[in-house]
């Protein structure tokens, strides 16, 4: 077998491993308690809190998951989790923020409601608040997509860094993302 054939064989093996990992994530996601997002009437709430976390098995590499917990006064939390195409933990963390905000937009809440997004990733929060210069093109693209989405929220969105698992929402988002990715929550 020549070098090109060996390289091709190794690539096929790597693709099979990735496919197996993605299938495993999909199976674990289907076992998690699912929350369906349906169109609802406008919800009269004063404040919405979105707690976000991402998880990746191999950093860099993958596979990865993103999770968000949306909390509104007097309503049960909405939990969303999904597999992502992120290849680094920072990308998965940005995906979690986008997942939470896009889910909130789909819930048809009052756009003048104050929204706070919490994450335990300083890179994400500082990048979104533009207090840190992002250098990776993928992170810049993800940040820009989120900031474009934020324009739907007339009261604006506040991005806040919190210590890992320092709030019930962050602990739950961490748990959802890690369980979906086959990682023991920590």
C-alpha positions as CSV (number, residue, x, y, z in Angstrom):
1,X,0.0,0.0,0.0
2,X,1.5,3.4,-1.0
3,X,1.4,6.6,1.1
4,X,-1.7,8.0,-0.7
5,X,-3.7,4.8,0.0
6,X,-2.6,4.9,3.6
7,X,-3.6,8.5,4.0
8,X,-7.0,7.8,2.3
9,X,-7.5,4.8,4.6
10,X,-6.7,7.0,7.7
11,X,-9.1,9.7,6.5
12,X,-11.9,7.1,6.1
13,X,-11.3,5.8,9.6
14,X,-11.3,9.3,11.0
15,X,-14.6,10.1,9.2
16,X,-16.2,6.9,10.5
17,X,-15.1,7.8,14.1
18,X,-16.7,11.2,13.7
19,X,-19.9,9.7,12.3
20,X,-20.1,7.3,15.2
21,X,-19.6,10.2,17.7
22,X,-22.3,12.2,16.0
23,X,-24.7,9.3,16.0
24,X,-24.0,8.7,19.7
25,X,-24.7,12.4,20.4
26,X,-28.0,12.2,18.5
27,X,-29.0,9.2,20.5
28,X,-28.2,10.8,23.8
29,X,-30.0,14.0,22.8
30,X,-33.2,12.0,21.9
31,X,-33.1,10.5,25.4
32,X,-32.9,13.9,27.1
33,X,-36.2,15.5,28.2
34,X,-37.2,17.6,25.3
35,X,-38.9,21.0,25.3
36,X,-40.7,21.8,22.2
37,X,-40.7,25.4,21.1
38,X,-44.1,26.4,19.8
39,X,-45.4,29.8,18.7
40,X,-47.0,31.3,21.8
41,X,-48.8,34.6,22.5
42,X,-46.6,37.4,23.6
43,X,-45.5,36.7,27.1
44,X,-45.7,39.7,29.6
45,X,-42.4,39.3,31.4
46,X,-40.1,41.9,32.8
47,X,-36.8,40.1,32.6
48,X,-35.5,37.0,30.7
49,X,-32.3,35.2,31.8
50,X,-30.5,32.9,29.4
51,X,-27.8,30.6,30.8
52,X,-25.5,29.1,28.2
53,X,-22.8,26.5,28.1
54,X,-21.0,24.4,25.4
55,X,-19.2,21.1,25.6
56,X,-16.6,19.5,23.4
57,X,-15.1,16.0,23.7
58,X,-11.7,16.9,22.2
59,X,-10.5,20.4,22.1
60,X,-9.7,21.1,19.3
61,X,-11.6,18.5,17.4
62,X,-15.1,17.6,18.5
63,X,-17.8,16.5,18.6
64,X,-19.6,19.3,20.4
65,X,-22.9,20.3,21.9
66,X,-24.5,23.6,23.0
67,X,-27.2,24.1,25.7
68,X,-29.2,27.0,27.0
69,X,-31.7,27.4,29.8
70,X,-34.2,30.3,29.3
71,X,-35.8,31.5,32.6
72,X,-38.7,33.9,32.7
73,X,-40.6,35.0,35.9
74,X,-43.6,32.8,36.7
75,X,-42.9,30.4,33.8
76,X,-41.1,27.0,33.8
77,X,-37.7,27.2,32.2
78,X,-37.2,26.3,28.6
79,X,-34.2,24.0,28.0
80,X,-32.6,23.5,24.6
81,X,-29.6,21.4,23.6
82,X,-28.2,20.4,20.2
83,X,-25.2,19.1,18.5
84,X,-23.0,21.7,16.8
85,X,-20.3,21.7,14.2
86,X,-17.9,23.5,16.6
87,X,-14.3,22.3,16.6
88,X,-13.2,24.2,19.7
89,X,-14.7,24.8,23.1
90,X,-15.0,28.6,22.4
91,X,-17.0,27.9,19.3
92,X,-19.3,25.6,21.2
93,X,-19.8,28.4,23.8
94,X,-20.7,30.9,21.1
95,X,-23.1,28.4,19.6
96,X,-24.8,28.0,23.0
97,X,-25.4,31.8,23.2
98,X,-26.8,31.8,19.6
99,X,-29.0,28.8,20.5
100,X,-30.5,30.6,23.5
101,X,-31.2,33.9,21.8
102,X,-32.6,32.3,18.6
103,X,-34.9,30.1,20.7
104,X,-36.1,33.1,22.7
105,X,-36.8,34.9,19.5
106,X,-38.9,31.9,18.3
107,X,-40.9,32.0,21.6
108,X,-42.5,35.3,20.5
109,X,-41.7,37.1,23.7
110,X,-42.1,40.9,24.2
111,X,-39.2,42.5,22.3
112,X,-39.0,45.3,24.8
113,X,-38.2,42.8,27.6
114,X,-34.8,43.1,29.2
115,X,-32.6,40.1,28.3
116,X,-29.5,38.9,30.2
117,X,-27.2,36.2,28.8
118,X,-24.9,34.4,31.3
119,X,-21.9,32.3,30.3
120,X,-18.9,31.0,32.1
121,X,-16.7,31.8,29.1
122,X,-14.8,35.0,29.4
123,X,-13.8,34.8,25.7
124,X,-17.4,34.7,24.7
125,X,-18.7,37.4,27.1
126,X,-15.7,39.7,26.4
127,X,-16.0,39.1,22.7
128,X,-19.7,40.0,22.7
129,X,-19.1,43.0,24.9
130,X,-16.2,43.9,22.5
131,X,-13.9,44.3,25.5
132,X,-11.6,41.7,24.0
133,X,-10.4,41.5,20.4
134,X,-11.2,38.2,18.8
135,X,-8.6,36.9,16.4
136,X,-10.0,33.5,15.2
137,X,-12.2,34.1,12.0
138,X,-14.8,31.5,13.2
139,X,-15.2,33.2,16.5
140,X,-15.6,36.6,14.8
141,X,-18.2,35.2,12.5
142,X,-20.2,33.6,15.4
143,X,-20.0,36.9,17.4
144,X,-21.2,38.9,14.4
145,X,-24.2,36.5,13.9
146,X,-25.1,36.9,17.6
147,X,-24.8,40.7,17.5
148,X,-27.0,40.7,14.4
149,X,-29.6,38.6,16.2
150,X,-29.5,40.9,19.2
151,X,-30.9,43.7,17.0
152,X,-34.3,42.0,17.4
153,X,-34.4,42.8,21.1
154,X,-35.3,46.5,21.4
155,X,-34.4,46.6,25.1
156,X,-31.0,45.2,24.2
157,X,-29.1,42.2,25.6
158,X,-26.7,42.3,28.5
159,X,-23.9,39.8,28.4
160,X,-22.6,38.8,31.8
161,X,-19.7,36.5,32.8
162,X,-20.4,34.2,35.8
163,X,-18.2,31.5,37.4
164,X,-18.8,27.9,36.2
165,X,-22.0,26.5,37.7
166,X,-22.4,29.6,39.9
167,X,-26.2,29.8,39.2
168,X,-28.8,27.1,38.8
169,X,-29.3,28.0,35.2
170,X,-25.6,27.7,34.4
171,X,-25.3,24.5,36.3
172,X,-28.3,23.1,34.3
173,X,-26.9,24.3,30.9
174,X,-23.6,22.7,31.8
175,X,-25.2,19.4,32.7
176,X,-27.4,19.3,29.5
177,X,-24.4,20.0,27.2
178,X,-22.1,17.5,28.9
179,X,-24.7,14.7,29.1
180,X,-25.6,15.2,25.5
181,X,-21.9,14.9,24.6
182,X,-21.4,11.8,26.7
183,X,-19.3,13.6,29.3
184,X,-19.8,13.2,33.0
185,X,-21.0,16.6,34.3
186,X,-18.6,18.5,36.5
